[in-house]
């Protein structure tokens, strides 16, 4: 079974996604972009395409709960949990409507027979009791399989309603069922294309790691493909390890046309990609940690481990000593006058502020977010 190598929008209402829009995708695709960049519109446009090659199983960013969601995982408006249960049971050759209705109709026929015996005096009339309309799958499963959660935090364990557990745990139960469904459908004629919006919602960082592993395992199976949207650098960082099977795609709205377009992500700067670099390159967020990493990497690449030596290197590259710094020793202003209110580059100033929060002399001398961004940009240009 061939997996999709392109996400293609052949026809669309063109609100934000143009007809003919394409993205190169892989077995596991991570889609990112700012709010209002068109991620959800892109997903909805893809879901509306008529294709016999794949079946879309969709989880929206909101209302992924065990019983309350009105979102469809394929096409019916049911909760994800019950939709998946219905699909799993059908794979077990169980026709929910017929297998449920037949025994009910048998019992109704017995009841009707007894009623008719008691109304024989009514000529030419008989009572008929039967179900003529098939129950929908959600109604059947909710009545036959009322979901309970065994809460082992109680002394003797206790069965509780799903609403009594956290939404993060609810999501993990659904996602675990999703994994089972994906394994059960290995012989499907169609590709299972799973779309999950913002899987990070409500999840503890440890659960994010476990869930990402579930998604990765699902995507590796021949008949499955995964696409997630996320605002979480953690989900991006966890998926930079396998460029053959995973891809990270950024989108934005074109300011002139209003249409969604792909954004080229700049190449990595550090030898090993980090959380801080992902925040900067992909989410355009500057952090102290990334500044630290760049500063240390510059020291390593230039073999200038001492501040004075790196300062000479930075100045030789055109950077200016336009900040002031005072060192301390044993909690007091340094006795050497060379280290009192001396000139320093913005890069070393910020580095010192991050590394020496104990310095009381400089506690009122901070740096702005604009200065942090400027310092990072100047270091990245050197690298």
Order of alpha helices (4+ residues) and beta strands (2+ residues): beta-beta-beta-alpha-beta-alpha-alpha-alpha-beta-beta-alpha-beta-alpha-beta-alpha-beta-beta-alpha-alpha-alpha-beta-beta-beta-beta-alpha-alpha
